[in-house]
């Protein structure tokens, strides 16, 4: 029992310790120059950077709300935006290859009588679109970097590997939509993985006898998406607006520390940083993203202290402040849960 408890703690704390070690290694040699950079930072650009973080999370909420609407599920936008907000921050800070975000979203939507199959369908659709959009950004960043320095160097090799990884993941998820046998095998693994994460947080599970119902709901949700695929362009637009907001968070973070980036430099550096966020062992790519962005931007002529400070400001506005806010949003979601009826209790039996 003690060994199992130790393993659980190790899974949570070891990645965080590794990330903090990387950050310490990055920050300590540049501490004096970074302190000077922060003292001279522009409040106006910092505010704009923060506002685009708000914009990004707003578009996340709109993305989930629109996909649920396509699936025939009508919930108030503010509730859906809150669920998207909380599940996204959990996904960033609990290293589980994305399963923690899926499970949190399923848990919170389940409290509002949304079937687990529909929750997972919406998560898969959104994840596919997010990674396809990220792949386009990474490809663009690699091309822009190559145009700037047209030689096949280490950075180009890393970019190509990153593009292959992102495209491979998105292709794998897309394949699930069209291959029934593969989807059936994947559905059981997803069901078990989501159950493990739910149990980790709530000590309760979705009963395994509900798997058949879950699989049927998942198939029905995917058929619905196929049948209404012409309604997806709005979802795609929200996903791209989310990514544009992300890029502008970083752009105004650099403006705040006195660096005005051109589009080529901005997108190339952003793309390399985002590649590091898909490392499953590190929560939100903490440490690795900052290291990649700092290396990319300093390689393009930005002073190291300013590049590192801007990447940390991006981390603050997009990851840390939302994580703090999500605690209060979760409380608000819990307070607004509909009352438990007999029917709901049967549907939600086994999870908190």
C-alpha angles and dihedrals in degrees: 000000000000090000091052090049090050091051091052091051090046091053090054103037105034095066090046091050091049091050093048089049091054091048092050090050089051100042105039098068091047099039098113095048091044092052090053091048092051092048090056096042117129114245091207095058091042089055092050090049090053092047091055088053087056088048091052094053090045090057089048088057092047090050093054092041092053095047091050089049090053088052089054096253116133118196131155110274095233091055092048091046089051091050091049090048096050096042091049094052091046089051091052096050103036110065105221105125091262096307093110091060092047091049095046091049091048090048095050095042090046088060086061093051095258109147115246091236091058091048092053092043091055091046093051093048092049093044092051092051093044093052094044089053090046090050090055091050092049092048090050091047091050092048093048091048091050091050089052095047108016098198130105097244135155093278091055092050090050090049092051091049089049092049090050092049095049094044091046092053093047091046091051092053092045090052089058089064094059106030112072098189092049090046091051092053092044093048093061092049091047091049091052093044093049089048091053092053093045090050090049090059104030106021087232133097141204104257112257091229086069091066094093090053090046092051091049091050091049092051091046092050093050091048088052091052090049091050094048099036091129087070092059098084090080089054090049090051091052091049092052091046087053091054093045089052088051092053091048091052087061094041093056091041087060091045088053091057093047101263121121109197128202119230093255095053093041097051095041093051093042091051093052091049093049091053088065093055091069092065099115096205094061121065105247089339088288109188095004093067093049091047092050094046093046092049093046096048096040088051087057094053104272114133111255095237092053094044092051093044092051092049090050090050088052088052091049096050099037102035116013103042092044089050090055092045092048090067090063093040089053090053089050092050091049091051092050096050112129117250117272113256126187091257092050092048091055091047093046098038112145102022129089 
